[in-house]
Amino acid sequence: MGWGNKAIEIRSVDTGHLDGVFMHKKAQKLKFLCERNDKVFFSSAKGGGACQIYFMTLNKPGLSNW
């Protein structure tokens, strides 16, 4: 089982530094919703009008990844 060939890279506007990468096992059409504090939110449309919300926590210097 592996990841697909599509990913979303989150980069700093000021430096271009890679802050995070969002990957999903199935290729989906993802829509950027918003960024709040250290989280980025996306939605994916599913059949029948349903959608699923994803969020990603960005790595911040000095914080531990648990």
Stockholm file with secondary structure:
# STOCKHOLM 1.0

chainA/1-66         MGWGNKAIEIRSVDTGHLDGVFMHKKAQKLKFLCERNDKVFFSSAKGGGACQIYFMTLNKPGLSNW
#=GR chainA/1-66 SS CCCCSCEEEEECTTTCCEEEEEECSSCCCEEEEEEETTEEEEEEECGGGCEEEEEEECCCTTCCCC
#=GC SS_cons        CCCCSCEEEEECTTTCCEEEEEECSSCCCEEEEEEETTEEEEEEECGGGCEEEEEEECCCTTCCCC
//
